[in-house]
Amino acid sequence: MKTPKRIVAYVHAAPATACTCTDHPEGANFYASVIESPDQGPDSKMVLAAGPFPTHGEALAVVDKVRAVVLAKWNPGGRAHWFGFGTVAMASGFTRPGKLNAELAA
């Protein structure tokens, strides 16, 4: 049996907070989003957690805050650690408030 290697140092890249994308839909509204089962693709439940924001960078800037709130308050059986946290662009006419907007503003 092989002896497990010991990790002595690890650096995790910080999540992006600035957008360098160039392919956003014209007039899109951006949200920080949570996907319950990322491995299920389009069949997974998605929640628009924060937004709408006029720029992708603004949505990126709140992803970590959304993750912290979800992990602290909506973490059934510890499953939220496996949720996908990111951003999504919605059509310009879609302006529904994010589910956690009030909580993030507090």
N, C-alpha and C positions, 0 to 999 in steps of 0.2 A: 504494500500500500504506500502510495506517495505521501510525503509529508506536505501539509498545506503550507503555502507561502504566506508569510506575514506582510501585510501592507504597512509600510512605515510612513508614507506620505501620500496624500491624495489632494488634488486640486480640481474642484468642480467649476466649470466655466459659469460665470454669472449669466442669468437669462437676459435676453435682449430687451432693452428699454427704448431703443430708437429704431425706427423703421428705415431700412435701406432698400425696400422693395420698390419696384417701378411698375407693377402690373395691377394696381388696384382698380376696381370698377369705378367709372365716372360717378361722382356724387355719393359714393357708398357711405354708410354709417357703420362704425366699428364697435364691436363689443368684446369684452373679456368673457370667455365662455368656459364651460365645464362639461366634459363628456364623461358619462358614467362608465362606459366600457369601450375604450378606444379600439380594442381589438375587434369589435362588432361592426366597425365602419358606420355606414349610414343608418343601420338599424339601432344604434345606441341612442340612449336618451341624452339630449343636449340641452343645457340651460344657458340662456343669455344672462350672465351674472351681473355685469356692470356695463353701462352705456345707455344710449348711444354716444359715441365720440366722433367728432368730425375728422380725426386723423388716426391712422393705425398706431402711431407712436403713443398717443394718449391711452389707447386701449392696452398696449403692451405694458405701459407704466403701472397699471393696476392689477396685472395678473398675479403678482406675488401677494398682494393684499387680499384678493379673492381667494387664493389658495389658503392663506392663513385663517380667514373666516370660515371657510368650508371645513377645514381640518379641525377647527376648534368647536364648531357648532353643528355641523351636518356631516357627521362621520360615523354612519351606522356600522357598528362592529369593526371599525378600523378600515373599512373599504375605501374611504376617500383618499387614502394614500396612493391608491392605484388609479384614481380618476385622471383624465387628461385635462390639463389647464392650458389655455391658449387664447387665441383671438379668432374672430370671424368677421367677414365683411357682409353686410346685408344691403339690400337695394335701398336707394335713396328715399323711397316712400315709407320704409319700415322704420318706425321711431319708438317702438314700445320700450318703456323703461326697463333697465336691468333689474333682475329679482333682488339683488343685494345693494342697489343704489343707496337706499336710506341707511342701511347698516354701515356701509363704507363711508358715508358722509358724517356719521356720528363720531 
